[in-house]
Amino acid sequence: MNAILNTSAAPDIETLMQGMGRTARAAATVMAAAPTAAKNAALDALARRIREHGEALQAANAKDIAA
């Protein structure tokens, strides 16, 4: 995921967004076919990471908004 968000690797925002869109579509296809337990585990893991890194996420968001 970090490579997708590395804007220095993308020649422009359109290329970056197209890559993110392709990745999201591929992930959606995999998640649609996954069992409920796997989806719940993924959501739990995501929620845990958000809680663990909440302060850093808020700081980065504030920096983006200020720019």
C-alpha positions in Angstrom: 0.0 0.0 0.0 2.8 2.4 0.8 4.1 2.1 -2.7 0.8 3.2 -4.1 0.8 6.4 -2.1 4.4 7.2 -3.0 3.7 10.2 -5.2 7.4 10.5 -6.2 7.1 7.1 -8.0 4.1 8.3 -10.0 4.6 10.7 -12.9 1.3 12.6 -12.1 -1.8 12.5 -10.0 -3.9 10.8 -12.7 -1.5 7.9 -12.9 -1.5 7.6 -9.1 -5.3 7.6 -8.9 -5.6 5.0 -11.7 -3.2 2.7 -9.8 -5.1 3.2 -6.6 -8.4 2.4 -8.4 -7.0 -0.8 -9.9 -5.7 -1.9 -6.6 -9.1 -1.1 -4.9 -11.0 -3.0 -7.6 -8.8 -6.1 -7.2 -9.2 -5.9 -3.4 -12.9 -5.6 -3.7 -13.1 -8.7 -5.9 -11.1 -10.7 -3.4 -13.1 -9.5 -0.4 -16.4 -10.2 -2.1 -15.4 -13.8 -2.4 -14.0 -14.1 1.1 -15.9 -15.8 3.9 -17.6 -13.6 6.5 -15.1 -14.7 9.2 -12.2 -13.5 7.0 -14.0 -10.1 6.3 -14.6 -9.7 10.0 -11.0 -10.5 10.8 -9.8 -7.9 8.2 -12.1 -5.3 9.6 -11.0 -6.0 13.2 -7.3 -5.8 12.2 -8.0 -2.5 10.4 -9.8 -1.0 13.4 -7.0 -2.1 15.7 -4.4 -0.4 13.5 -6.4 2.8 13.3 -6.7 2.8 17.1 -2.9 2.1 17.5 -1.9 4.9 15.1 -4.8 7.3 15.6 -2.6 10.2 16.8 -0.2 9.9 13.8 -3.2 9.6 11.4 -4.8 12.7 12.9 -1.5 14.6 12.7 -1.0 13.6 9.0 -4.6 14.6 8.2 -4.2 18.0 9.9 -1.0 18.5 7.9 -2.8 17.7 4.6 -5.7 19.9 5.4 -3.3 22.8 6.3 -1.5 22.5 3.0 
